[in-house]
Amino acid sequence: MRGGYQKDFRRVNSLKERYFQQLTQGLLSKSSQKIHAFILAKICTLFFTHINPAIDEGYSQPQIKVMINELVIKEVENILSERNILNIYSDDILAMIYFLTGNCHINWD
């Protein structure tokens, strides 16, 4: 995992596992699953479009964290906006990022 996140492994792994449990324990209805699939796809697109190029260009870990917050998390929050019926918040979106990373959908290399 590039971008200087190796030392955050415990926290990141906990977020990833929490989200994985939500998905696999049948806690999500079919309509909720569709919304989550949309959000996960959007996160992948935003990550590939904005974060991967910054990592490739050698941006620092603090810069990458700001970019993830501004260009991925806040963008997804804006999409969810006032109709956030699933109560998905920034920590949930961060968990989704690390879920995607842990399942090789997002690559930090």
C-alpha positions, 0 to 999 in steps of 0.5 A: 500500500503506497501513499504512506498508509502502512502505519495506519493498517490497524485502523484501516483494516478495522474500517474495511472489516466493519464494512465487509460485515455489513455487506456479508451479514445480509444487513442490506436490502436489495435496494440498499445493495444497489445504492452501495454498488453505485457508491462503490463504483463512484469511489473507484472512478474518483480514486482512479481519476484523482488519487492514483495520478497524485500517488504516481506523481509522488504527492505526500501522504498529507496531500493524498489524505486531503485529496481523498477527503476533498475529491472522493469523500466530499464528492460522494457526500455531495451525491448523497446530499440531503437524501442520504436515506441510508445514513452513509457518512464520511467514515462509512465512505472511508471504510468503503475506500479501504474495503475496495483496497482490500479487495484489489479494486483500488490499487495504491501502486 
